[in-house]
Amino acid sequence: MKLDQIDRKILHYLQENARITNADLAEKVGLSPTPCLRRLRRLETEGIIKGYRTEINREALGVGVTVVILVKLEKEDETSLRSFEAEISQRPEVMECYLVTGKFDYFMRVIIPTLTAYETFLSETLLRMSNVASVESSFTLREVTKKAVVPLPKN
């Protein structure tokens, strides 16, 4: 789908505030509410907008430990990859998991309440998975930057 300037403005303002009313969004992008809503629905239908989320203060909920985990599998065939991905996708503490190039096969970001909870996740989940050869973990000390806004293409 080719995005025009108004589509990009809609996406920009929605990324800043997903709770913006259609009337306010329409005013910001220079449309009346009905055409704005039509464009918004088209962006949703065509899969450009995948959903709307609320950002939670994890520390306030007691889930403030973030762990970056690199995982190496013993075998890297399609069956092994799919098996690992299916199992890890079911874990609620795994916020992101990427198949990557390089020395490791997967890069994951996990959030948990305590180091003890991480030890449990590591020993009872990750290291018990049949195809996991090695795991390297790093604990984050401070969030330097975190962006939720996707840079939009100019054309």
C-alpha positions in Angstrom: 0.0 0.0 0.0 1.3 3.4 -0.9 1.0 6.0 1.9 0.3 9.6 1.1 1.1 12.6 3.3 -2.3 12.4 5.2 -1.8 8.7 5.8 1.6 9.3 7.3 0.2 12.1 9.5 -2.5 9.8 10.7 0.1 7.2 11.6 2.3 9.8 13.3 -0.4 11.2 15.5 -1.8 7.7 16.4 1.7 6.5 17.4 2.0 9.6 19.7 -1.5 9.0 21.2 -3.6 6.0 20.3 -6.5 7.3 22.4 -6.9 10.5 20.3 -10.5 11.0 19.2 -11.3 10.8 15.5 -12.4 14.4 15.6 -9.1 15.5 17.1 -7.2 13.3 14.7 -9.1 14.7 11.7 -8.4 18.3 12.8 -4.7 17.5 13.1 -4.4 16.0 9.7 -6.7 18.5 7.9 -9.7 16.3 7.1 -13.3 16.2 8.3 -14.1 13.3 10.6 -15.8 11.0 8.1 -12.9 10.8 5.5 -10.4 10.6 8.4 -12.3 7.6 9.9 -12.4 6.0 6.4 -8.6 6.3 6.0 -8.1 5.0 9.5 -10.2 1.9 8.8 -8.4 1.3 5.5 -5.0 1.5 7.3 -6.4 -1.1 9.8 -7.9 -3.3 7.1 -4.7 -3.3 5.0 -2.6 -4.3 8.0 -0.6 -1.1 8.4 -2.2 -0.6 11.8 -1.9 -3.9 13.7 -3.5 -2.8 16.9 -3.6 -0.4 19.8 -1.7 -0.9 23.1 -1.3 0.7 26.5 2.2 1.2 27.9 2.5 -0.1 31.4 5.0 1.2 34.1 6.6 -2.2 34.8 8.5 -1.0 37.9 5.2 0.2 39.5 3.9 -3.4 39.0 7.0 -5.0 40.4 8.2 -6.4 37.1 11.3 -4.3 36.6 14.1 -6.7 35.7 14.9 -6.8 32.0 17.1 -9.5 30.7 18.6 -9.7 27.2 19.2 -13.4 26.3 21.1 -14.8 23.4 20.3 -18.5 22.6 22.3 -20.9 20.4 20.5 -24.1 19.3 22.2 -27.4 18.8 20.5 -27.8 15.3 19.3 -25.1 13.1 17.0 -27.0 10.7 13.4 -25.8 10.1 11.8 -28.3 12.5 14.1 -27.2 15.3 13.6 -23.5 14.7 9.8 -23.9 14.6 9.8 -26.0 17.7 11.8 -23.5 19.7 9.7 -20.6 18.4 6.4 -22.3 19.3 7.6 -23.1 22.8 9.1 -19.7 23.6 6.1 -17.9 22.2 4.0 -19.4 24.9 6.1 -17.8 27.7 4.5 -14.6 29.0 7.8 -13.2 30.3 9.3 -13.3 26.8 8.5 -9.9 25.4 10.4 -10.2 22.1 12.2 -13.0 20.4 14.1 -12.6 17.1 15.8 -15.1 14.8 19.1 -13.5 14.1 22.3 -14.0 12.2 25.7 -14.5 13.8 27.1 -16.6 16.6 23.7 -17.0 18.3 20.3 -18.0 16.7 17.9 -16.0 18.8 17.9 -12.6 20.6 15.2 -12.3 23.3 14.1 -9.7 25.7 12.5 -11.0 28.9 10.9 -9.1 31.8 10.6 -10.6 35.2 10.1 -9.5 38.8 13.4 -10.7 40.4 16.7 -12.4 39.7 15.3 -15.5 41.4 12.4 -15.5 38.9 15.0 -15.4 36.1 16.9 -18.3 37.6 13.7 -20.3 37.7 12.8 -19.3 34.1 16.4 -20.2 33.0 16.6 -23.6 34.8 13.0 -24.8 34.5 12.2 -23.5 31.0 15.0 -22.4 28.8 17.7 -24.9 29.7 15.2 -27.8 29.6 14.2 -27.1 26.0 15.6 -30.1 24.1 17.5 -28.2 21.3 19.1 -25.4 23.4 22.9 -25.6 23.2 23.9 -22.4 25.0 22.4 -19.3 26.6 24.1 -16.0 27.3 22.3 -13.5 29.5 22.8 -9.8 30.2 20.8 -7.8 32.7 19.9 -4.2 31.8 21.0 -1.5 34.2 19.1 1.4 32.9 16.8 2.1 29.9 18.6 4.7 27.9 16.1 5.0 25.1 13.0 3.2 24.1 11.0 4.2 21.1 7.5 3.1 20.3 7.1 5.4 17.2 8.1 3.7 13.9 9.9 6.1 11.6 7.7 6.5 8.6 9.0 6.5 5.0 9.1 9.9 3.3 7.6 8.7 0.0 
